[in-house]
């Protein structure tokens, strides 16, 4: 049995595996960046344009120049986190000239390079570091070359430039200017201190994508971030609305083919709303394995209500569809108690109120024997924008549908412009409740589920 290759093809394949760098052909925009004769340069690009591939090619090309001159090369690649570093290391391994590597260089797909270092037979090295511990994690080295993957903070950038000053080495960066203020680097580019090439997302710059795929990426990108993530611009714009992928085609009725069916789980998301000083609860059905969510119904308290009154109304909503409280698979609520009794454990207070309204004895409630425990929402710096991005991506991929009776949620999808406070934020309460319960489902795959009979 043969593999179907001729002897000549096998030799070519072995050579490609041994020296992938020799077979790599940069895209035109990547080549323009490689051709820049500048000591400090950046490739500012949209998503999917091959920025990390360009960084790896630049690193190994610099190493080969040192090797040809009979000199040792000391390079460093800077990433903002270890998980990101693993992705970068995998791309470096794919392009590394295997013939030049030391026998001490080992790569593992889930752990990266041993000691986070590429070692060459000539004694040259390329290290991988992160800025998670601040700029000090990069210090104490004199380098010939340093490369940044994605936007560095100002202190890390200054530290990187300092590391190559004595050697006259090069500083390069490939980045999408999102996630941190980039004014300092933009000013250096405009002043001519740093050379730059911009690489927008397009079929020309990404020949591995079709125009349809490019359009899908654009549709899934938040409107506020399109200038940066698609066109490589330094700054975004104020969005006309945040969930730009939403259209009325995402809405469904009870008799719609797009409605939920089959083996699904039940979820509840809670937000202690600022506008009504009350509660918003969003009922969702979801297929966790397929990462699909159907917003199914909602409850919003009218005026100032007690937690007990809200609990009775939420149970009534569940009763309409024959869903018992203990059949709710997952519930998440905002950890903020604004608009209620100022309790720090507002999620527990609602969990107990729901149990009480469903007839659970007080003794069992006092012992924590509740049919439903509402967990705190996953929150942190940037979580609102990250959640909006996940919801928008789900809309673009038709993985999130909304029932027309969820009027507050539809209002938020149509009109929220990203405001966190003030009058412009009044339409986001239902979006927040949905974000708390839906984003963990839309973001990851796990198994499990139950069959839900809708009446």
C-alpha positions in Angstrom: 0.0 0.0 0.0 1.4 3.4 -1.0 0.7 6.9 0.2 0.0 8.1 -3.4 3.1 10.3 -3.5 5.9 10.0 -6.1 9.5 9.9 -4.8 10.0 13.5 -5.8 6.9 14.6 -4.0 8.0 12.7 -0.8 11.4 14.5 -0.9 9.6 17.8 -1.3 7.3 17.0 1.6 10.1 16.0 3.9 11.9 19.3 3.0 8.8 21.3 3.8 8.4 19.6 7.2 12.1 20.2 7.9 12.2 23.8 6.7 8.7 25.3 6.5 10.2 28.8 6.5 11.6 28.2 3.0 8.1 27.5 1.7 6.3 30.3 3.3 5.1 33.1 1.0 3.9 36.3 2.8 0.8 38.0 1.6 1.4 41.4 -0.3 0.6 43.4 2.8 2.8 41.2 5.0 5.7 41.6 2.5 5.3 45.4 2.5 5.8 45.2 6.3 8.8 42.8 6.1 10.4 45.1 3.5 10.3 48.2 5.8 13.9 49.2 6.6 13.2 50.5 10.0 14.5 49.6 13.5 11.1 49.9 15.1 8.0 49.0 13.1 4.5 47.8 13.6 1.9 45.9 11.6 -1.5 47.2 12.5 -4.1 44.9 11.2 -7.7 43.6 11.6 -8.6 40.2 12.8 -7.5 37.2 10.7 -4.9 39.0 8.6 -2.0 36.7 9.7 -0.3 39.1 12.2 1.2 36.3 14.3 2.4 34.5 11.2 4.1 37.7 10.1 5.7 38.0 13.5 7.1 34.5 13.4 8.5 35.0 9.9 10.2 38.2 11.0 11.7 36.5 14.0 13.2 33.5 12.1 14.3 35.7 9.3 16.3 37.9 11.8 17.8 34.7 13.3 18.9 33.4 9.9 20.6 36.7 9.2 22.6 36.4 12.4 23.4 32.8 11.6 24.7 33.7 8.2 27.0 36.4 9.8 28.3 33.8 12.3 26.7 35.6 15.3 24.4 34.4 18.1 20.9 35.8 18.2 19.0 36.7 21.3 15.3 37.3 20.6 12.2 37.7 22.7 8.5 37.4 22.0 6.1 39.3 24.4 2.5 38.3 24.9 -0.1 39.6 27.3 -1.0 36.3 28.9 0.1 32.7 29.0 -2.9 31.3 27.1 -2.3 33.8 24.3 1.4 32.8 24.4 0.5 29.2 23.8 -1.3 30.1 20.6 1.7 32.2 19.5 4.1 29.5 20.3 2.2 27.0 18.2 2.5 29.2 15.2 6.2 29.7 15.8 6.6 25.9 16.0 4.7 25.5 12.7 7.1 27.8 10.9 10.4 27.0 12.8 13.3 25.8 10.6 13.6 22.4 12.3 17.1 21.8 10.9 18.4 24.7 12.9 16.9 23.7 16.3 18.9 22.3 19.2 18.0 18.8 20.4 17.0 20.5 23.7 14.1 22.3 22.0 10.8 20.5 22.7 7.3 21.6 21.9 4.0 20.3 23.4 0.7 21.5 21.9 -0.9 22.2 25.4 2.2 23.4 27.2 4.3 25.1 24.5 8.1 25.1 24.3 10.0 23.7 27.2 11.1 26.6 29.5 9.2 28.8 27.0 12.3 28.9 24.9 13.4 28.0 21.3 17.0 26.9 21.4 19.1 26.7 18.2 22.2 24.6 17.5 24.2 27.8 17.1 23.5 28.8 20.7 20.9 31.4 19.7 17.6 31.6 21.6 14.1 33.0 21.3 12.2 33.4 24.6 8.5 33.8 25.2 7.4 36.1 28.1 4.2 37.7 29.2 3.3 41.1 30.6 0.8 39.6 33.2 3.3 40.4 35.9 4.1 43.9 34.6 7.1 45.2 32.7 9.5 43.6 35.2 8.7 40.2 33.8 10.6 41.4 30.7 13.6 43.0 32.3 17.2 41.9 32.9 18.2 41.1 29.3 20.1 42.6 26.4 18.4 41.6 23.2 19.0 41.7 19.4 15.3 41.5 18.6 12.0 41.8 20.4 8.5 41.2 19.1 5.1 42.1 20.6 2.0 40.1 19.7 -1.0 42.3 20.3 -1.0 45.7 22.0 1.6 46.3 24.7 1.0 48.7 27.6 3.2 51.8 27.5 5.6 50.6 30.2 6.2 47.2 28.5 6.8 48.9 25.1 9.3 51.3 26.7 11.0 48.3 28.4 11.2 46.5 25.2 12.8 49.4 23.4 15.3 49.7 26.2 16.3 46.0 25.9 17.6 46.5 22.3 19.1 50.0 22.7 22.6 48.8 23.5 22.7 46.4 20.5 20.9 48.6 18.0 18.5 45.7 17.7 15.0 45.8 16.3 11.6 46.2 17.9 8.5 44.9 16.0 4.9 44.5 16.8 1.9 43.0 15.2 -1.4 44.1 16.7 -5.0 45.0 16.5 -5.4 48.3 18.5 -8.2 47.0 20.9 -8.1 46.3 24.6 -5.9 49.2 25.9 -5.3 52.9 25.1 -3.0 53.1 22.0 -2.5 56.8 21.8 1.2 56.6 22.9 2.0 54.3 20.0 -0.1 56.2 17.5 1.8 59.4 18.4 5.1 57.7 17.8 3.9 56.5 14.4 2.7 60.0 13.4 6.0 61.5 14.6 8.0 59.1 12.4 9.7 57.3 15.3 7.9 54.1 14.5 7.2 52.8 11.0 3.8 51.2 10.3 1.9 49.3 7.7 -1.9 48.9 8.1 -3.6 45.6 7.0 -7.4 45.7 6.8 -9.4 42.5 6.7 -10.0 41.7 3.0 -9.7 38.9 0.5 -6.6 40.4 -0.9 -4.9 40.5 2.6 -6.4 37.2 3.6 -6.3 35.0 0.5 -7.3 32.0 2.7 -10.7 33.5 3.2 -13.6 33.9 0.8 -15.5 37.2 0.5 -18.5 35.5 2.2 -16.3 34.5 5.1 -14.9 38.1 5.3 -18.5 39.4 5.4 -19.4 37.0 8.2 -16.5 38.2 10.3 -17.6 41.8 9.7 -21.2 41.0 10.7 -20.0 39.3 13.9 -17.8 42.2 15.0 -19.3 44.8 17.2 -19.9 48.0 15.3 -18.0 50.0 17.9 -14.9 47.8 17.2 -15.1 47.5 13.5 -12.7 50.3 12.7 -10.0 48.6 14.8 -10.8 44.9 14.4 -11.6 45.0 10.7 -9.7 48.0 9.3 -6.8 48.2 11.7 -7.5 51.8 12.7 -6.2 53.2 15.9 -9.5 54.2 17.4 -13.1 53.0 17.3 -16.3 55.0 16.9 -19.3 55.6 19.0 -21.7 53.0 17.8 -25.2 53.7 16.6 -26.2 50.5 18.4 -24.0 47.9 20.0 -25.6 44.6 18.7 -25.2 45.6 15.1 -25.9 42.0 13.9 -29.5 42.1 15.3 -32.4 42.2 12.8 -36.1 41.4 13.1 -35.2 38.0 11.4 -33.8 36.9 14.8 -37.3 37.1 16.3 -39.7 34.2 16.4 -43.2 33.3 17.5 -44.7 30.2 19.1 -45.5 28.6 15.7 -42.1 29.6 14.1 -39.8 26.9 12.7 -36.9 28.8 14.3 -38.3 28.3 17.8 -36.8 25.9 20.4 -37.4 22.2 20.2 -35.9 18.9 21.3 -33.5 18.2 24.1 -32.9 21.6 25.8 -32.0 23.0 29.2 -33.7 25.8 31.1 -32.0 28.9 32.3 -32.9 32.1 34.2 -30.9 35.3 34.2 -31.6 38.1 36.7 -30.7 41.8 36.7 -31.6 44.2 39.5 -32.7 46.9 37.2 -31.7 50.6 37.6 -34.6 52.0 35.6 -37.5 50.4 37.5 -35.6 50.0 40.8 -36.9 46.4 40.4 -36.1 43.1 38.9 -35.8 41.8 35.3 -35.7 38.0 34.8 -35.1 36.4 31.4 -36.2 32.9 30.7 -34.0 31.1 28.2 -33.9 27.6 26.7 -30.6 26.4 25.5 -28.7 23.6 23.7 -25.4 23.7 25.6 -23.5 21.3 23.3 -24.5 23.3 20.1 -24.1 26.6 22.0 -27.5 27.8 21.0 -29.9 30.0 23.1 -33.5 30.9 22.7 -34.8 33.8 24.8 -38.3 32.6 25.6 -40.0 34.9 28.0 -39.2 37.7 30.5 -40.5 39.3 33.6 -40.0 42.9 34.6 -41.3 44.3 37.9 -43.6 47.3 37.6 -42.4 49.9 40.0 -41.0 49.2 43.5 -41.7 45.6 44.3 -40.5 43.3 47.1 -38.4 40.2 46.3 -41.3 38.1 47.5 -43.7 39.7 45.0 -41.1 39.2 42.2 -40.7 35.6 43.1 -44.4 34.9 42.8 -44.5 36.5 39.4 -41.4 34.6 38.2 -43.0 31.3 39.3 -46.2 32.2 37.4 -44.0 32.7 34.3 -42.5 29.3 34.7 -46.0 27.8 35.3 -47.2 29.0 32.0 -44.9 26.5 30.3 -45.1 23.7 32.8 -41.6 24.2 34.2 -41.1 23.5 37.9 -38.6 25.5 39.8 -36.3 22.5 40.3 -36.3 21.9 36.5 -34.4 25.1 36.0 -30.9 23.9 35.1 -28.9 27.1 35.6 -29.6 30.6 37.1 -27.3 33.6 37.3 -27.9 37.0 38.7 -26.1 40.3 39.0 -24.1 40.5 42.2 -25.2 44.2 42.6 -28.2 44.7 44.9 -29.1 48.1 43.5 -32.9 48.7 43.6 -33.7 46.1 46.3 -33.0 45.8 50.0 -29.2 46.7 49.7 -28.4 43.1 50.6 -25.0 41.9 49.5 -26.5 38.4 49.0 -29.4 39.5 46.8 -29.1 36.3 44.7 -29.5 34.2 47.8 -32.4 36.3 48.9 -34.2 35.7 45.6 -33.3 32.0 45.7 -35.0 31.8 49.1 -38.0 33.9 48.0 -38.5 31.5 45.1 -38.3 28.5 47.4 -40.8 30.1 49.8 -43.2 31.0 47.0 -43.1 27.4 45.8 -44.0 26.0 49.2 -40.7 24.9 50.6 -40.8 24.8 54.4 -38.9 27.5 56.3 -36.8 25.0 58.1 -35.5 23.6 54.8 -34.9 27.1 53.6 -32.9 27.9 56.7 -30.8 24.8 56.0 -30.1 25.9 52.4 -32.2 23.1 50.9 -33.4 25.2 48.0 -34.8 23.9 44.7 -32.8 26.6 42.8 -29.6 28.4 43.7 -28.9 31.6 41.8 -25.2 31.9 41.2 -23.4 35.3 40.8 -22.8 36.5 37.3 -19.3 36.3 35.9 -18.1 39.9 36.0 -14.8 41.8 35.8 -13.0 44.5 33.8 -14.2 44.5 30.2 -17.0 41.9 30.9 -19.7 44.1 29.5 -18.0 44.6 26.1 -16.8 41.0 26.0 -20.4 39.8 26.7 -21.8 42.1 24.0 -19.3 40.8 21.6 -20.3 37.2 22.4 -24.0 38.0 21.9 -23.4 39.9 18.7 -21.3 36.9 17.4 -24.2 34.6 18.3 -26.6 36.8 16.4 -24.4 36.8 13.4 -24.1 33.0 13.5 -27.9 32.6 14.2 -27.2 30.8 17.5 -29.3 33.3 19.5 -33.0 33.8 18.8 -35.5 36.0 20.7 -39.2 35.5 21.2 -41.3 38.5 20.3 -42.9 38.6 23.7 -39.5 39.5 25.2 -40.2 43.1 24.5 -37.7 44.7 26.9 -35.0 42.4 25.5 -35.9 43.3 21.9 -35.8 47.0 22.9 -32.3 46.6 24.2 -31.1 44.7 21.1 -32.5 47.4 18.9 -31.4 50.5 20.7 -28.6 50.0 23.3 -25.5 52.0 22.2 -23.1 50.8 24.8 -23.8 53.2 27.7 -23.3 51.8 31.2 -25.0 54.6 33.1 -27.5 57.4 32.4 -30.5 57.5 30.3 -28.9 55.7 27.4 -28.4 52.7 29.7 -32.1 52.3 30.5 -32.6 49.8 27.6 -29.9 47.4 28.7 -31.4 45.8 31.8 -32.9 42.8 29.9 -29.7 42.5 27.9 -27.7 42.3 31.2 -30.0 39.6 32.5 -29.6 37.7 29.3 -25.8 38.2 29.2 -25.4 36.7 32.6 -27.1 33.5 31.7 -26.4 33.2 28.0 -22.7 34.2 27.6 -21.3 31.2 29.6 -23.4 28.9 27.3 -22.5 30.6 24.0 -18.8 30.8 24.9 -18.1 27.1 25.7 -19.2 23.6 25.0 -20.2 21.1 27.7 -22.5 18.1 27.7 -25.8 17.6 29.5 -29.4 18.5 29.0 -33.0 17.6 29.6 -36.1 17.3 27.4 -38.4 20.3 27.8 -42.1 20.0 26.8 -43.5 23.3 25.9 -47.2 23.7 26.4 
